[in-house]
Amino acid sequence: MSEQRKADHIRINLEEDVNFRALTTGLENYHFLHQALPELNWAEVDPSITFLGKTLQAPLLISSMTGGTEQAAQINRTLAAAAEARGIAMGVGSQRPALEDSSLAASFKVRAQAPTTVLLANLGAVQLNYGYGLDHCCRAVDMIEADALILHFNVLQE
């Protein structure tokens, strides 16, 4: 069931019109004066940070998106390689499918593509209400050799 949901997420985003038509950010109500920062020497600006004992080139995260299908595996490998190349962190999609069916674990395993950057495992926080505990959390982290675990909230789906 969850494997099909993961495949549907990818298919819908590739094939359906998922853009907002009527909603806006509200920024169209404001007009800002352009004030460039000519006094800054951009060569002296260093956005790098240390996070979980690793240096990131910027405090950016390729947020958790997918996993659990072969197409998702390719997406995750590509995103992990990009994260490694740019020195930014990456989180994989919810690993619940792989905890329920170990044959799906490979679609989340991207440490080979991102050997030095911060890699984050991921589970839905709601699973803690349905029997998941510390063991499940540790298994998700170990599965992908992650540096930490994200517990995500997705109220609309869960």
C-alpha positions as CSV (number, residue, x, y, z in Angstrom):
1,M,0.0,0.0,0.0
2,S,2.6,2.6,1.0
3,E,4.8,1.6,-2.0
4,Q,1.9,2.5,-4.3
5,R,1.4,5.8,-2.5
6,K,5.1,6.6,-3.1
7,A,4.8,5.8,-6.8
8,D,1.6,7.9,-7.0
9,H,3.4,10.9,-5.4
10,I,6.0,10.8,-8.2
11,R,3.5,10.1,-11.0
12,I,1.2,12.9,-9.8
13,N,4.0,15.5,-9.7
14,L,5.2,14.5,-13.1
15,E,1.9,14.1,-14.9
16,E,-0.7,16.3,-13.1
17,D,-1.1,20.0,-12.8
18,V,0.0,20.6,-9.2
19,N,0.6,24.3,-9.5
20,F,-1.4,26.8,-7.4
21,R,-3.6,29.0,-9.5
22,A,-5.4,31.2,-7.0
23,L,-3.2,31.2,-4.0
24,T,-0.3,33.6,-3.7
25,T,2.4,34.5,-1.2
26,G,0.9,37.9,-0.7
27,L,4.1,39.6,-1.8
28,E,2.3,41.2,-4.7
29,N,0.9,43.7,-2.1
30,Y,4.4,45.0,-1.3
31,H,6.9,46.9,-3.4
32,F,10.4,46.9,-2.0
33,L,13.1,49.4,-2.9
34,H,16.1,47.7,-4.5
35,Q,19.1,48.4,-2.3
36,A,22.0,46.3,-3.4
37,L,24.8,45.8,-1.0
38,P,27.8,47.2,-2.8
39,E,29.8,47.6,0.4
40,L,29.9,43.8,0.8
41,N,32.9,41.8,-0.5
42,W,31.2,38.6,-1.5
43,A,34.5,36.8,-1.4
44,E,34.5,37.4,2.4
45,V,31.0,36.0,3.0
46,D,31.2,32.4,4.2
47,P,27.8,30.7,4.6
48,S,29.4,27.4,5.7
49,I,28.3,25.9,9.0
50,T,29.1,22.9,11.1
51,F,26.1,20.7,11.7
52,L,26.2,17.3,13.4
53,G,30.0,17.4,13.3
54,K,30.2,17.9,9.6
55,T,30.9,21.0,7.5
56,L,28.2,22.2,5.1
57,Q,28.9,24.8,2.5
58,A,25.6,26.5,3.3
59,P,22.7,25.9,5.8
60,L,20.6,24.2,3.2
61,L,18.7,20.9,3.1
62,I,17.4,18.9,0.2
63,S,14.3,18.0,2.1
64,S,12.8,14.6,2.4
65,M,10.9,13.7,-0.8
66,T,10.7,10.1,-1.9
67,G,11.7,6.5,-1.6
68,G,10.2,3.0,-1.8
69,T,10.2,2.5,-5.6
70,E,12.8,2.0,-8.3
71,Q,12.1,5.5,-9.8
72,A,12.4,6.9,-6.3
73,A,15.7,5.2,-5.8
74,Q,17.1,7.0,-8.9
75,I,15.7,10.3,-7.7
76,N,17.3,9.8,-4.3
77,R,20.7,8.8,-5.8
78,T,20.6,11.9,-8.0
79,L,19.7,14.2,-5.1
80,A,22.3,12.7,-2.9
81,A,25.0,13.2,-5.5
82,A,23.9,16.8,-5.9
83,A,24.0,17.3,-2.1
84,E,27.5,15.9,-1.9
85,A,28.7,18.0,-4.8
86,R,27.4,21.2,-3.3
87,G,28.1,20.4,0.4
88,I,24.6,20.6,1.6
89,A,22.5,18.2,3.7
90,M,19.9,15.7,2.4
91,G,17.0,13.9,3.9
92,V,15.3,10.9,2.3
93,G,11.6,10.3,2.2
94,S,9.6,8.4,4.8
95,Q,11.3,5.1,5.4
96,R,8.2,3.4,6.7
97,P,7.7,1.4,3.5
98,A,11.3,0.0,3.9
99,L,10.7,-0.9,7.6
100,E,7.6,-2.8,6.6
101,D,9.2,-4.4,3.5
102,S,13.0,-4.7,3.6
103,S,13.2,-5.2,-0.1
104,L,12.5,-1.5,-0.5
105,A,15.4,-0.4,1.6
106,A,17.7,0.0,-1.4
107,S,15.7,2.9,-2.7
108,F,16.7,4.9,0.4
109,K,20.4,3.9,0.6
110,V,22.3,6.8,-0.8
111,R,25.4,7.0,1.5
112,A,27.6,5.8,-1.5
113,Q,26.5,8.9,-3.4
114,A,26.9,11.2,-0.4
115,P,29.8,9.8,1.7
116,T,30.7,13.0,3.5
117,T,27.6,15.2,3.7
118,V,24.9,15.2,6.4
119,L,22.3,12.5,5.6
120,L,19.0,12.4,7.5
121,A,16.8,9.4,7.9
122,N,13.0,10.1,8.0
123,L,9.8,8.7,9.6
124,G,6.4,10.2,10.0
125,A,5.9,11.3,13.6
126,V,2.4,9.9,13.5
127,Q,3.9,6.4,13.4
128,L,4.9,6.9,17.0
129,N,1.2,6.7,17.8
130,Y,0.9,3.3,16.0
131,G,3.5,1.2,17.6
132,Y,6.8,2.6,16.3
133,G,9.4,3.3,18.9
134,L,13.1,3.7,19.5
135,D,13.9,0.4,17.7
136,H,12.1,1.6,14.5
137,C,13.9,5.0,14.7
138,C,17.3,3.3,15.1
139,R,16.6,0.9,12.3
140,A,15.8,3.8,9.9
141,V,19.0,5.6,10.9
142,D,21.1,2.4,10.5
143,M,19.4,1.5,7.2
144,I,20.9,4.5,5.4
145,E,23.9,5.2,7.7
146,A,22.3,8.5,8.5
147,D,23.7,11.2,10.8
148,A,20.3,11.9,12.4
149,L,16.6,11.2,12.1
150,I,13.8,13.6,11.0
151,L,10.3,13.0,12.4
152,H,8.0,14.7,9.9
153,F,4.5,15.9,10.3
154,N,2.1,15.7,7.4
155,V,-1.4,16.5,8.8
156,L,-3.1,16.5,5.4
157,Q,-2.1,12.9,4.6
158,E,-1.9,11.4,8.1
